Amino acid sequence: MSGGRRHGAEGNYTGLYALGNGAPLTSLIGGCIAIFAIRNRTIPAAIRAGVGGVLAFFGIIHEGAPVMGGERPTNFLIAYAMVAALFVLKWALDKRDPELVDGQPRDDAPAHAVVGVDPAAVATADSSSDPLLDGTEREALVDSDPEEGRARV
């Protein structure tokens, strides 16, 4: 290099600037959307995306000062609306699937209907009062060694 500036050293940080404005609210909205997506709760996720779009349109998030409309707030509104539309689409497709109830596999669905589950590996919770424990966890609890503080496997 001959003493000149490197290409691209200045950069364009307008997107980072937009994410930094209203960061606490933006992270709460994004976190809610992510948690509801992980938990497969599509309608609450779509609602939170809609709330994010409204907040973005009025400049509460993604803007330095509250505004109504404009190019960047409208772009964020469209982005949040697209996220909400994807969650509504997933909800509609889940409603059409007879093997799912509220986006989750039916309790009476055969084990082979759940993708990736071996029918022989499905345990019943007949002797446990905790519905979250399956056979392997129950055995690990029974075989635990209190002196070592961990389960023997």
Backbone hydrogen bonds in HBPLUS format (Angstrom, degrees):
<---DONOR---> <-ACCEPTOR-->    atom                        ^
c    i                          cat <-CA-CA->   ^        H-A-AA   ^      H-
h    n   atom  resd res      DA  || num        DHA   H-A  angle D-A-AA Bond
n    s   type  num  typ     dist DA aas  dist angle  dist       angle   num
A0009-ALA N   A0006-ARG O   3.40 MM   3  5.73 154.0  2.48 130.8 126.9     1
A0017-TYR N   A0013-TYR O   2.94 MM   4  6.16 153.1  2.02 149.4 157.6     2
A0018-ALA N   A0014-THR O   2.93 MM   4  6.14 153.2  2.00 143.1 149.7     3
A0019-LEU N   A0015-GLY O   3.02 MM   4  6.31 148.9  2.12 142.4 150.6     4
A0020-GLY N   A0016-LEU O   2.98 MM   4  6.12 137.3  2.16 140.1 151.6     5
A0021-ASN N   A0017-TYR O   3.27 MM   4  6.53 138.5  2.45 146.2 154.4     6
A0062-HIS N   A0021-ASN O   2.96 MM  41  4.89 158.1  2.01 140.7 135.0     7
A0026-THR N   A0022-GLY O   2.85 MM   4  5.97 164.6  1.87 160.2 164.8     8
A0027-SER N   A0023-ALA O   2.82 MM   4  5.85 160.2  1.86 150.8 154.9     9
A0028-LEU N   A0024-PRO O   3.06 MM   4  6.26 149.3  2.15 140.0 148.5    10
A0029-ILE N   A0025-LEU O   2.91 MM   4  6.16 165.3  1.93 154.7 158.0    11
A0030-GLY N   A0026-THR O   2.87 MM   4  6.04 168.7  1.89 150.1 154.0    12
A0031-GLY N   A0027-SER O   2.77 MM   4  5.73 153.5  1.84 139.6 147.8    13
A0032-CYS N   A0028-LEU O   2.90 MM   4  6.05 158.8  1.95 145.9 151.5    14
A0033-ILE N   A0029-ILE O   2.98 MM   4  6.23 164.3  2.00 152.9 157.2    15
A0034-ALA N   A0030-GLY O   2.94 MM   4  6.13 160.1  1.98 146.3 152.0    16
A0035-ILE N   A0031-GLY O   2.88 MM   4  6.07 166.7  1.89 154.6 157.8    17
A0036-PHE N   A0032-CYS O   2.93 MM   4  6.07 169.8  1.94 154.0 157.2    18
A0037-ALA N   A0033-ILE O   2.92 MM   4  6.05 146.9  2.03 142.9 152.6    19
A0038-ILE N   A0034-ALA O   2.89 MM   4  6.14 157.2  1.94 150.8 156.7    20
A0039-ARG N   A0035-ILE O   2.92 MM   4  6.13 157.2  1.97 151.1 157.4    21
A0041-ARG N   A0036-PHE O   2.81 MM   5  5.00 169.8  1.82 157.6 157.5    22
A0040-ASN N   A0037-ALA O   3.14 MM   3  4.94 156.2  2.20  98.3 105.0    23
A0045-ALA N   A0041-ARG O   3.26 MM   4  6.39 151.1  2.35 141.8 150.3    24
A0046-ALA N   A0042-THR O   2.88 MM   4  6.11 152.2  1.96 147.5 155.2    25
A0047-ILE N   A0043-ILE O   2.93 MM   4  6.19 153.5  2.00 152.7 160.0    26
A0048-ARG N   A0044-PRO O   3.00 MM   4  6.23 159.6  2.04 146.4 151.2    27
A0049-ALA N   A0045-ALA O   2.95 MM   4  6.19 150.8  2.03 144.9 153.3    28
A0050-GLY N   A0046-ALA O   2.93 MM   4  6.17 149.4  2.03 142.1 150.5    29
A0051-VAL N   A0047-ILE O   2.89 MM   4  6.24 152.6  1.97 149.2 156.9    30
A0052-GLY N   A0048-ARG O   2.91 MM   4  6.14 156.6  1.96 144.6 151.1    31
A0053-GLY N   A0049-ALA O   2.95 MM   4  6.22 149.3  2.05 143.3 151.5    32
A0054-VAL N   A0050-GLY O   3.00 MM   4  6.31 155.4  2.06 148.3 154.3    33
A0055-LEU N   A0051-VAL O   2.91 MM   4  6.16 167.3  1.92 155.9 159.4    34
A0056-ALA N   A0052-GLY O   2.89 MM   4  6.01 152.3  1.96 144.0 152.1    35
A0057-PHE N   A0053-GLY O   2.90 MM   4  6.06 153.4  1.97 144.4 151.6    36
A0058-PHE N   A0054-VAL O   3.15 MM   4  6.41 153.3  2.23 150.3 155.8    37
A0060-ILE N   A0055-LEU O   2.91 MM   5  5.15 139.1  2.08 163.6 160.3    38
A0059-GLY N   A0056-ALA O   3.11 MM   3  5.02 158.1  2.16 101.3 107.5    39
A0069-GLY N   A0057-PHE O   3.11 MM  12  5.54 170.2  2.12 156.4 159.5    40
A0067-VAL N   A0058-PHE O   3.16 MM   9  5.31 131.9  2.40 108.6 119.8    41
A0074-THR N   A0070-GLY O   3.21 MM   4  5.96 149.4  2.30 132.1 140.8    42
A0075-ASN N   A0071-GLU O   2.98 MM   4  6.21 149.7  2.07 146.5 155.4    43
A0076-PHE N   A0072-ARG O   3.00 MM   4  6.32 158.1  2.05 156.2 161.3    44
A0077-LEU N   A0073-PRO O   2.88 MM   4  6.09 152.2  1.96 143.8 152.2    45
A0078-ILE N   A0074-THR O   2.92 MM   4  6.16 158.1  1.97 148.4 153.4    46
A0079-ALA N   A0075-ASN O   2.98 MM   4  6.23 154.5  2.05 143.2 150.5    47
A0080-TYR N   A0076-PHE O   2.89 MM   4  6.13 167.0  1.91 155.6 157.9    48
A0081-ALA N   A0077-LEU O   2.89 MM   4  6.05 153.0  1.96 145.8 154.2    49
A0082-MET N   A0078-ILE O   2.88 MM   4  6.12 147.8  1.99 145.9 154.3    50
A0083-VAL N   A0079-ALA O   3.07 MM   4  6.40 153.2  2.14 147.0 154.0    51
A0084-ALA N   A0080-TYR O   2.93 MM   4  6.20 162.4  1.96 149.4 154.2    52
A0085-ALA N   A0081-ALA O   2.84 MM   4  6.03 153.0  1.92 143.6 151.4    53
A0086-LEU N   A0082-MET O   2.99 MM   4  6.23 150.5  2.07 144.0 151.1    54
A0087-PHE N   A0083-VAL O   3.11 MM   4  6.46 154.6  2.17 149.8 156.2    55
A0088-VAL N   A0084-ALA O   2.97 MM   4  6.26 155.7  2.03 149.8 156.7    56
A0089-LEU N   A0085-ALA O   2.87 MM   4  6.05 155.0  1.93 146.7 154.0    57
A0090-LYS N   A0086-LEU O   2.94 MM   4  6.17 157.6  1.99 146.1 151.8    58
A0091-TRP N   A0087-PHE O   2.94 MM   4  6.15 155.3  2.00 144.3 151.2    59
A0092-ALA N   A0088-VAL O   2.93 MM   4  6.18 157.4  1.98 148.9 154.6    60
A0093-LEU N   A0089-LEU O   2.91 MM   4  6.18 157.7  1.96 151.2 157.5    61
A0094-ASP N   A0090-LYS O   2.84 MM   4  6.01 153.8  1.91 148.3 155.8    62
A0095-LYS N   A0091-TRP O   2.97 MM   4  6.21 145.1  2.09 143.3 152.6    63
A0096-ARG N   A0092-ALA O   3.29 MM   4  6.55 137.4  2.48 137.5 147.4    64
A0096-ARG N   A0093-LEU O   3.23 MM   3  5.20 130.6  2.49  93.7 106.2    65
A0097-ASP N   A0094-ASP O   3.27 MM   3  5.26 141.3  2.43  96.6 107.0    66
A0100-LEU N   A0097-ASP O   3.23 MM   3  5.70 167.8  2.25 115.9 119.3    67
A0106-ARG N   A0099-GLU O   3.14 MM   7  6.02 153.7  2.21 148.3 146.9    68
A0101-VAL N   A0104-GLN O   2.66 MM   3  5.26 161.7  1.69 159.8 163.2    69
A0104-GLN N   A0101-VAL O   3.01 MM   3  5.26 164.5  2.04 113.7 117.7    70
A0109-ALA N   A0106-ARG O   3.33 MM   3  5.04 160.3  2.37  95.1 100.5    71
A0113-ALA N   A0110-PRO O   2.93 MM   3  5.47 152.3  2.01 114.0 122.8    72
A0114-VAL N   A0111-ALA O   3.20 MM   3  5.61 149.2  2.30 108.3 116.1    73
A0117-VAL N   A0114-VAL O   3.26 MM   3  5.83 156.2  2.32 140.9 137.3    74
A0121-ALA N   A0118-ASP O   2.94 MM   3  5.29 143.0  2.07 110.1 121.1    75
A0133-LEU N   A0130-ASP O   3.26 MM   3  5.82 160.5  2.30 115.7 120.7    76
A0138-ARG N   A0134-ASP O   3.08 MM   4  6.25 159.0  2.12 157.0 163.6    77
A0139-GLU N   A0135-GLY O   2.97 MM   4  6.20 157.1  2.03 148.6 154.4    78
A0140-ALA N   A0136-THR O   2.99 MM   4  6.20 154.1  2.06 144.0 151.2    79
A0141-LEU N   A0137-GLU O   2.94 MM   4  6.18 146.2  2.06 143.8 152.6    80
A0142-VAL N   A0138-ARG O   3.03 MM   4  6.31 151.8  2.11 146.0 153.5    81
A0143-ASP N   A0139-GLU O   2.89 MM   4  6.06 154.9  1.96 150.0 156.9    82
A0144-SER N   A0141-LEU O   3.47 MM   3  5.28 164.5  2.49  99.4 101.8    83
A0145-ASP N   A0150-ARG O   3.40 MM   5  6.18 171.9  2.41 146.1 145.0    84
A0149-GLY N   A0145-ASP O   3.00 MM   4  6.13 139.6  2.16 150.5 163.0    85
